[in-house]
Amino acid sequence: MPDPLSWCAGELDRLERQGLRRHPASLSSPQGPEVVIEGKRVLQLCSNDYLGLAADPRLREAAAGASLRWGAGAGASRLVSGTTDLHRSLERALARHKGREDAVLFSSGYLANVGTIAALVGKEDAVFSDELNHASIIDGCRLSGARVVVYRHADPADLQRCLAAVGARRRLVVTDTVFSMEGDRAPLGEIAEVCGRLGAMLMVDDAHATGLLAPAGPGAGIVMSTLSKALGSSGGFVAGSGDLVEWLRNRARTYVFDTAPGPAAVAAAAEGLRIVAAEPERARRVLAAARDLADSLGSLGYTVRAPAAAIVPVLVGEGSEAMALSARLLEAGVFVPAIRPPSVPHGTARLRVTVTAAHTEEHLARAVDAFASARPTTRPASVRPRPARSRSGIDPRIRRSGGVFVTGTGTGVGKTVVAAALARTLSAAGLVTAALKPIQTGAVEGADDLGFIRVAGGLPAARCLAPYTLEQPLAPSVAARMEGWQIDPDRILAAFRSLRRGSDAVVVEGSGGLLVPVDESMDMAGLAAALSLPVLVVAHPGLGTLNETALTVEAATRRGLDVIGVVLSRFPAVPGLAEATNPGEIERMTGVALVGVVPEVRGLDVDRSEVPPAFDAAPWLAPGLGGRFDRAGFLRAVSRTGELV
Ligand SMILES: Cc1ncc(COP(=O)(O)O)c(C=O)c1O
């Protein structure tokens, strides 16, 4: 019998070949500003031990004393083998520190997030999560079974749009306070205001803020954090009202079914918390050092994000470049590993530099010197290879949101051809592109839009998904009702997220026009909002299009959607008076740019997935969409035609 676990070796080989296999560095020293890796003492710039307490003698003594007094392990879940004064007194101190009524300990921050989210929301509920939240929040959202709506990073307006579009029994908004890979801070005041106004619960993850920044205001009813970072120990906790904490003690499975954190960890965290209050200069020093280091690295030419706390992300781009920079730094005596996808989005690999209170001026000067010597050597401009197409020329809204929602002024306007053309131009511009047709209708007549997008867009089948295929050529909600289906927007969101994980841009083709219903509670505009995507409006060029396009753009804007532009489809080779004057008029009426014109193409057949042999969509779409469409030239040319007609 072959070993049923033999697949592990194969998968590990694959990870190794893709450069994605992880190997932790082997340390032979405690945590600190300097560590010993394979016999070499190096400067460490990657620990979350922000206040330099993990190896502080006072924490070590507290841990040792608790072990001697209480033993090495907690024995079982506190609900089973009882709780100690040690645990309760840390919980009370944490509650005071966060300005809340009570707090509950977990064995880690990860378990605190997973257990709390799943205890607060379930199948009938919805959870709204910032797109850059920590993995433990993402896992908690998934495990809860609630509908998950991902809103744009640190964007209260987008959160508001999502809350307005999605109703549920209970609604929970979750956000990191300081984002672990970006180092920036959520606008908690505005987020709390939106939640308060729209009646949603708000949970903040203070993992990278505790000990450094003031606790969140009362608008956040649920404050989660960890003992494992600034507090120098390990474990997690949630602080809030007495009722919330009591609910978690009864219903958070990662509390109920998990052995309590051990006495040593609890006592060390209590000492860490005492030092946070007694020595506020530690936090001040870290915050100032992080800002100084960011300035210094910025002036060396690195792309550095401004730090809100102790995390200074140095953006590199490709994973291999980040790995190479990290290797050069290690050579220069500085330990800071590369962070690559899937931990961060594709094309944004980085070094996540962190500063701690244990770093001296001398350490930081050494860090800057090492970064100066590790800078990539730039070749003279004449020999620098030009990228095939500049990914940076792509509309930043597409890069940021990870896709585009292609909608239309109505059905049959040519969305599928535009979606395929877009998939093709984005791929050609160097973006890993995927396609999603959330709901295919009219299958009885052989409609297969995704098939055409795949063929004409040149996408691999693995990056094309159509979660629902309905027989009747009707609005999705109507066709679904007739066929006994219930469309679950969660399934569409899950398909989108799975495509997005492996790609830079997902081209989503809606069904019909913008206000066509997906189900009883959501229309295409709501779906685009739930996916946090900007929209591209496809319109026909002839008589009637002015009113239809203006209505569509107005509805999209009113629903808070970002309209990238209008694409005219099936533009005739010989335009009549309407076609010649409509492009300019559409721009004037809607204030939205014409970002593409697709001509009638011989040999192109959506129904049969046929594409002419030398198919090139680049002349049809604007540079922001990966093409070469010359908007000004086109408008000049058609207006001349208009004068001639
Ligand atoms: C934002 C955030 N939340 C939660 C956690 C999990 O905390 P812990 O390491 O205590 O499990 C981490 C880091 O690990 C984090 O960065």
The ligand as a Gaussian input file, in Angstrom:
#p B3LYP/6-31G(d) Opt

LIG

0 1
 C       -3.452000      41.779000      14.530000
 C       -3.169000      40.485000      15.242000
 N       -4.153000      39.875000      15.903000
 C       -3.945000      38.722000      16.555000
 C       -2.712000      38.110000      16.559000
 C       -2.560000      36.803000      17.252000
 O       -2.013000      36.973000      18.520000
 P       -1.151000      35.808000      19.180000
 O        0.207000      35.864000      18.589000
 O       -1.181000      36.121000      20.634000
 O       -1.822000      34.520000      18.876000
 C       -1.644000      38.720000      15.882000
 C       -0.272000      38.210000      15.829000
 O        0.158000      37.191000      15.988000
 C       -1.885000      39.926000      15.190000
 O       -0.906000      40.513000      14.489000

